[in-house]
């Protein structure tokens, strides 16, 4: 296990390059798993930790750029740091536009690779934290009863308790009870906060 609970994957068909990168990354405390091809990487164990992938552009079988496109098509967002001994500007521009963290041409400075890997891991941490937050948000929303969900929708639309009661055919007191339950279950301390939560739910649902 690395010092910070993350892992770096290295995919390069040159044994000596892999070994040098492994030594460098381990020297600063990283957990490293290395492979000689994309196929070997995909066959490797799934490690559920913040991660970054150091990926050679030219590989036997599936190339690094092809794998980047494959990742994008499957919705995977593992941050990639490309390394290559044959880089050119169009290739690097394409990789960066597709979301690569960095595109380093061999021989590269050790610090440049470390900086890129650290940026990739930090990005993956933020992504994972955001996904965990969204999952928790949906779980809280799912804990609402159908009537509480209806009440929440009308509350965030700006209606007063009396108006909500009329719309749902309830007493104003019952609406107040539902509203209090919504605030408690959604962990919202105020109406503006509940509105922000509703907007977040709507935004994620729209993207999905």
Residue, then its C-alpha position, 0 to 999 in steps of 0.5 A: x500500500x502506498x503512503x497515501x492510499x493510491x496506486x500507479x499503473x504503468x504500461x510499457x513494453x520496454x522492460x527497462x523503462x518499466x523498471x526505471x519508472x517503478x523504481x522512481x515511483x516507489x522511491x517516493x512511496x507509490x504503490x506501483x503495478x506494471x504491465x507490458x501491454x494493454x491486454x495484460x493491464x486489463x487482465x490484471x486485478x481491479x484495484x479500487x483506489x485513487x489511481x493514475x495510469x502511465x501509458x506508453x503511446x506505442x504498444x503491441x496490440x492495442x496502442x496507448x491512444x487506442x486505449x484512451x479512446x476505448x476508455x472514453x467510450x466505456x465511461x472510464x475516467x482513469x487519468x492518463x500520463x502518456x510517455x513516448x519515444x516517438x511523440x509528435x505535436x499532432x499526437x500530443x494535441x490529440x491526447x491532451x484534447x482527449x483528457x490526458x494529464x500530460x504527454x512526456x517525450x522520452x527521455x523526460x525529467x523524473x520530476x516532470x513524471x512525478x508532477x504529472x502522476x501526482x496531478x493525475x492521482x489528485x484528479x482521480x481523488x476529486x472525481x471519486x469524492x464527487x461520485x461518493x457525494x452524488x451517491x450519498x445524495x441520491x440515497x438520501x433522496x431515495x429515503x424520502x416517501x413519495x409524498x415527501x418527494x412531491x413536497x420537496x419538489x413544490x417547496x423548491x419551486x417556491x410555493x408556500x405551505x398553504x399553496x402546497x397543501x392546496x396542491x396536494x390536498x393536504x392540511x397545512x400541518x401535514x405539509x409542515x410535517x412532510x417539509x420538516x422530514x424532507x429537510x432532515x432526511x436531505x440534511x438541508x439546514x435552510x431552503x436555499x440549501x435544499x434548492x441547491x441539493x435539488x439542482x444537483x440532483x436534477x443536473x446529475x439526472x439530466x447528464x445520465 
